[in-house]
Amino acid sequence: MIKAKNFEYNTNLVSEEAHETHIALYRGYVDKTNEILQQLQQDPQHEKAHKNYSCHRSYKKEFSYNLNSVVLHEMFFKNLGKGEGEPSEAFKQLTSNYENWKKDFIATAKSARGWCIAAFEQRTGKLCNILLDNYDTGVLMNMFPVLLIDMYEHSYFTDYADNREAYIQEFMKNINWNVVNKRVETLS
């Protein structure tokens, strides 16, 4: 079973009310992940497993959806702050060109319906900005998330309504680069 982490309100990105609502949503994903894990332990229905439809298939499919949501939210909340630090030289080296990377990250966030992720792509050894429109669709193998922005409406609508651009610009000012840089350090 997994335990929900506590994420104190520590950012200027959104109001405390919006933050608490977002945390409640995250805890719901933790609860559902644990419910699925419990069901898989108690009655996994292995003998009835089938590719077209089965309870086991549903458990496995919903497990990846909910657990990915938990992990993505945890990484997002951790890389939020009040603009602590600066991108490290190691981070900038992973981008090839920091200013071009930043423009692409912002454009990817604008394009995303769900998540925008700067991820380390192991084959090239570079950062690649990807978008996920769903928690369990479009996840690329061999990629390690380094910086994440939640672009689902629940993350910004309370404070920004439909002004996604303002939310993204404010996010860029509220990155906790100390956390992001530590993620980059783990890559070597």
Secondary structure as GFF3:
##gff-version 3
##sequence-region A 1 188
A	DSSP	alpha_helix	16	42	.	.	.	ID=ss1
A	DSSP	three_ten_helix	46	48	.	.	.	ID=ss2
A	DSSP	alpha_helix	55	78	.	.	.	ID=ss3
A	DSSP	alpha_helix	89	95	.	.	.	ID=ss4
A	DSSP	alpha_helix	98	111	.	.	.	ID=ss5
A	DSSP	beta_strand	115	121	.	.	.	ID=ss6
A	DSSP	beta_strand	126	132	.	.	.	ID=ss7
A	DSSP	beta_strand	143	150	.	.	.	ID=ss8
A	DSSP	three_ten_helix	153	155	.	.	.	ID=ss9
A	DSSP	alpha_helix	157	160	.	.	.	ID=ss10
A	DSSP	alpha_helix	164	173	.	.	.	ID=ss11
A	DSSP	alpha_helix	177	185	.	.	.	ID=ss12
###
